[in-house]
Amino acid sequence: MTALRTELEIPHRRNGLRHAFVSAHFAVHADEGMTSMQAGNSPAVVHKNYKGLMTKKEGEAWFRRGPSAAGNLIPLANAMA
């Protein structure tokens, strides 16, 4: 992951994926209580640290991200069969 991040010139941020999730979740749901349960923080911490970092549209787009349409991906349901 470090090599890929370096190659793509993406700066490292400790717990960056977690922060992105919490920001997107709060943006989509606008509910400090629900987001704090997901994040393991208090509603006050979620409100203080994550409010306004993403718009609802950006949060929804963040959750739609997934792997590109590669031919070598196996859907989980098929892998378990």
TORPA-4810 file (N, C-alpha, C, O; in nm, 3 decimals):
<nodes>
NODE_1_0.082_-0.118_0.000_0.000_0.000_0.000_0.087_0.126_0.000_0.055_0.225_-0.066_M
NODE_2_0.196_0.121_0.074_0.286_0.235_0.079_0.344_0.267_-0.058_0.352_0.383_-0.097_T
NODE_3_0.383_0.162_-0.131_0.440_0.183_-0.265_0.336_0.243_-0.359_0.367_0.334_-0.436_A
NODE_4_0.214_0.193_-0.353_0.108_0.246_-0.439_0.078_0.391_-0.405_0.064_0.475_-0.494_L
NODE_5_0.069_0.421_-0.276_0.043_0.558_-0.233_0.155_0.653_-0.280_0.129_0.765_-0.323_R
NODE_6_0.279_0.605_-0.270_0.393_0.685_-0.314_0.388_0.707_-0.465_0.409_0.818_-0.513_T
NODE_7_0.362_0.599_-0.538_0.355_0.609_-0.685_0.247_0.706_-0.730_0.266_0.780_-0.827_E
NODE_8_0.133_0.705_-0.662_0.022_0.792_-0.700_0.030_0.930_-0.634_-0.058_1.014_-0.653_L
NODE_9_0.136_0.952_-0.557_0.159_1.078_-0.488_0.043_1.116_-0.397_-0.001_1.231_-0.393_E
NODE_10_-0.005_1.016_-0.323_-0.111_1.038_-0.224_-0.043_1.052_-0.089_0.025_0.959_-0.045_I
NODE_11_-0.060_1.164_-0.023_0.008_1.182_0.106_-0.047_1.086_0.211_-0.165_1.051_0.211_P
NODE_12_0.042_1.043_0.300_0.003_0.953_0.408_-0.066_1.033_0.519_-0.019_1.139_0.558_H
NODE_13_-0.175_0.980_0.568_-0.241_1.039_0.683_-0.278_0.925_0.776_-0.352_0.834_0.738_R
NODE_14_-0.227_0.929_0.897_-0.256_0.824_0.994_-0.407_0.815_1.014_-0.474_0.916_1.039_R
NODE_15_-0.460_0.694_1.001_-0.604_0.668_1.013_-0.687_0.742_0.907_-0.803_0.774_0.930_N
NODE_16_-0.626_0.767_0.792_-0.693_0.843_0.688_-0.821_0.778_0.638_-0.920_0.847_0.614_G
NODE_17_-0.820_0.646_0.622_-0.940_0.577_0.573_-1.052_0.587_0.676_-1.168_0.606_0.641_L
NODE_18_-1.017_0.574_0.804_-1.115_0.586_0.911_-1.174_0.727_0.912_-1.295_0.744_0.923_R
NODE_19_-1.088_0.828_0.902_-1.137_0.966_0.902_-1.227_0.992_0.781_-1.328_1.062_0.793_H
NODE_20_-1.191_0.937_0.667_-1.274_0.955_0.548_-1.410_0.889_0.567_-1.513_0.946_0.530_A
NODE_21_-1.411_0.768_0.625_-1.538_0.699_0.650_-1.628_0.781_0.742_-1.746_0.801_0.714_F
NODE_22_-1.571_0.828_0.853_-1.651_0.904_0.950_-1.703_1.033_0.886_-1.818_1.071_0.906_V
NODE_23_-1.618_1.100_0.810_-1.660_1.223_0.742_-1.774_1.195_0.645_-1.873_1.268_0.642_S
NODE_24_-1.760_1.089_0.566_-1.862_1.055_0.467_-1.991_1.010_0.535_-2.100_1.049_0.493_A
NODE_25_-1.979_0.929_0.638_-2.098_0.879_0.709_-2.176_0.995_0.769_-2.299_1.001_0.756_H
NODE_26_-2.107_1.087_0.833_-2.174_1.202_0.893_-2.236_1.291_0.786_-2.347_1.342_0.804_F
NODE_27_-2.168_1.308_0.674_-2.221_1.391_0.566_-2.350_1.331_0.508_-2.445_1.403_0.478_A
NODE_28_-2.351_1.199_0.493_-2.468_1.133_0.435_-2.585_1.130_0.533_-2.698_1.156_0.494_V
NODE_29_-2.558_1.098_0.658_-2.667_1.075_0.754_-2.700_1.196_0.841_-2.811_1.204_0.895_H
NODE_30_-2.607_1.290_0.855_-2.628_1.411_0.937_-2.680_1.375_1.076_-2.769_1.442_1.129_A
NODE_31_-2.624_1.269_1.134_-2.668_1.222_1.264_-2.545_1.189_1.348_-2.481_1.085_1.329_D
NODE_32_-2.514_1.278_1.441_-2.394_1.259_1.525_-2.402_1.130_1.605_-2.301_1.062_1.622_E
NODE_33_-2.521_1.097_1.655_-2.537_0.977_1.736_-2.508_0.850_1.658_-2.433_0.764_1.703_G
NODE_34_-2.569_0.837_1.540_-2.548_0.719_1.458_-2.402_0.708_1.415_-2.343_0.601_1.419_M
NODE_35_-2.346_0.820_1.372_-2.207_0.820_1.327_-2.112_0.790_1.442_-2.013_0.718_1.423_T
NODE_36_-2.140_0.843_1.559_-2.052_0.817_1.673_-2.053_0.669_1.712_-1.951_0.616_1.755_S
NODE_37_-2.167_0.603_1.697_-2.173_0.458_1.724_-2.086_0.382_1.626_-2.018_0.288_1.665_M
NODE_38_-2.087_0.421_1.500_-2.005_0.356_1.399_-1.856_0.383_1.422_-1.772_0.295_1.401_Q
NODE_39_-1.824_0.504_1.467_-1.685_0.546_1.479_-1.623_0.514_1.615_-1.501_0.512_1.628_A
NODE_40_-1.707_0.490_1.715_-1.654_0.467_1.848_-1.612_0.595_1.917_-1.524_0.594_2.003_G
NODE_41_-1.675_0.705_1.880_-1.650_0.835_1.941_-1.779_0.885_2.005_-1.884_0.822_1.991_N
NODE_42_-1.771_0.994_2.074_-1.892_1.057_2.127_-1.954_1.144_2.018_-1.885_1.186_1.925_S
NODE_43_-2.084_1.170_2.030_-2.146_1.261_1.933_-2.078_1.397_1.930_-2.068_1.459_1.823_P
NODE_44_-2.031_1.446_2.045_-1.964_1.576_2.048_-1.835_1.575_1.966_-1.804_1.672_1.897_A
NODE_45_-1.759_1.466_1.975_-1.634_1.455_1.898_-1.665_1.449_1.749_-1.598_1.515_1.669_V
NODE_46_-1.765_1.373_1.711_-1.803_1.364_1.569_-1.845_1.502_1.519_-1.802_1.545_1.412_V
NODE_47_-1.928_1.569_1.596_-1.974_1.702_1.554_-1.857_1.800_1.543_-1.848_1.875_1.446_H
NODE_48_-1.767_1.798_1.641_-1.654_1.891_1.643_-1.554_1.865_1.531_-1.506_1.958_1.467_K
NODE_49_-1.522_1.736_1.507_-1.412_1.702_1.416_-1.453_1.669_1.273_-1.368_1.672_1.183_N
NODE_50_-1.579_1.639_1.248_-1.618_1.591_1.115_-1.727_1.672_1.047_-1.751_1.654_0.928_Y
NODE_51_-1.793_1.761_1.119_-1.900_1.839_1.058_-1.846_1.931_0.950_-1.749_2.004_0.972_K
NODE_52_-1.907_1.927_0.834_-1.872_2.018_0.725_-1.751_1.979_0.642_-1.711_2.056_0.554_G
NODE_53_-1.692_1.862_0.667_-1.575_1.823_0.588_-1.613_1.769_0.450_-1.533_1.776_0.356_L
NODE_54_-1.734_1.717_0.437_-1.784_1.668_0.308_-1.928_1.713_0.293_-2.001_1.729_0.391_M
NODE_55_-1.968_1.731_0.170_-2.110_1.753_0.143_-2.178_1.618_0.136_-2.112_1.514_0.127_T
NODE_56_-2.309_1.618_0.139_-2.383_1.493_0.128_-2.350_1.425_-0.006_-2.334_1.303_-0.011_K
NODE_57_-2.342_1.503_-0.111_-2.310_1.448_-0.244_-2.172_1.383_-0.244_-2.155_1.275_-0.301_K
NODE_58_-2.072_1.447_-0.180_-1.937_1.389_-0.172_-1.938_1.262_-0.088_-1.869_1.165_-0.121_E
NODE_59_-2.014_1.261_0.021_-2.024_1.142_0.105_-2.086_1.025_0.030_-2.038_0.912_0.040_G
NODE_60_-2.191_1.052_-0.042_-2.255_0.946_-0.122_-2.159_0.892_-0.227_-2.154_0.771_-0.250_E
NODE_61_-2.084_0.981_-0.290_-1.986_0.937_-0.390_-1.877_0.853_-0.325_-1.831_0.756_-0.385_A
NODE_62_-1.835_0.888_-0.204_-1.732_0.811_-0.133_-1.779_0.668_-0.111_-1.701_0.574_-0.128_W
NODE_63_-1.905_0.650_-0.073_-1.957_0.516_-0.048_-1.982_0.437_-0.177_-1.989_0.314_-0.172_F
NODE_64_-1.994_0.504_-0.290_-2.012_0.433_-0.418_-1.881_0.381_-0.475_-1.882_0.299_-0.566_R
NODE_65_-1.768_0.428_-0.422_-1.639_0.384_-0.476_-1.623_0.234_-0.459_-1.667_0.175_-0.360_R
NODE_66_-1.559_0.175_-0.557_-1.531_0.032_-0.552_-1.427_-0.002_-0.656_-1.376_0.086_-0.725_G
NODE_67_-1.396_-0.128_-0.667_-1.297_-0.167_-0.766_-1.346_-0.139_-0.908_-1.465_-0.143_-0.936_P
NODE_68_-1.251_-0.112_-0.996_-1.288_-0.092_-1.135_-1.336_-0.226_-1.193_-1.315_-0.331_-1.134_S
NODE_69_-1.397_-0.219_-1.306_-1.452_-0.339_-1.369_-1.338_-0.423_-1.426_-1.313_-0.422_-1.546_A
NODE_70_-1.271_-0.495_-1.340_-1.162_-0.583_-1.383_-1.217_-0.723_-1.406_-1.311_-0.765_-1.338_A
NODE_71_-1.161_-0.793_-1.501_-1.206_-0.928_-1.532_-1.166_-1.032_-1.431_-1.215_-1.145_-1.436_G
NODE_72_-1.075_-0.998_-1.338_-1.028_-1.099_-1.245_-1.092_-1.090_-1.107_-1.042_-1.151_-1.013_N
NODE_73_-1.202_-1.015_-1.093_-1.271_-1.006_-0.965_-1.376_-1.117_-0.955_-1.450_-1.142_-1.050_L
NODE_74_-1.382_-1.181_-0.839_-1.478_-1.286_-0.816_-1.578_-1.235_-0.712_-1.538_-1.201_-0.601_I
NODE_75_-1.706_-1.228_-0.746_-1.805_-1.183_-0.648_-1.802_-1.273_-0.524_-1.788_-1.395_-0.536_P
NODE_76_-1.814_-1.215_-0.406_-1.803_-1.289_-0.282_-1.902_-1.405_-0.275_-1.866_-1.513_-0.228_L
NODE_77_-2.023_-1.385_-0.321_-2.123_-1.494_-0.318_-2.073_-1.615_-0.396_-2.093_-1.728_-0.353_A
NODE_78_-2.008_-1.592_-0.510_-1.955_-1.703_-0.590_-1.832_-1.766_-0.525_-1.811_-1.887_-0.536_N
NODE_79_-1.752_-1.687_-0.458_-1.632_-1.738_-0.394_-1.667_-1.830_-0.279_-1.591_-1.922_-0.248_A
NODE_80_-1.778_-1.807_-0.214_-1.818_-1.885_-0.097_-1.886_-2.016_-0.137_-1.898_-2.107_-0.054_M
NODE_81_-1.930_-2.028_-0.261_-2.003_-2.148_-0.306_-1.911_-2.267_-0.327_-1.957_-2.375_-0.366_A
</nodes>
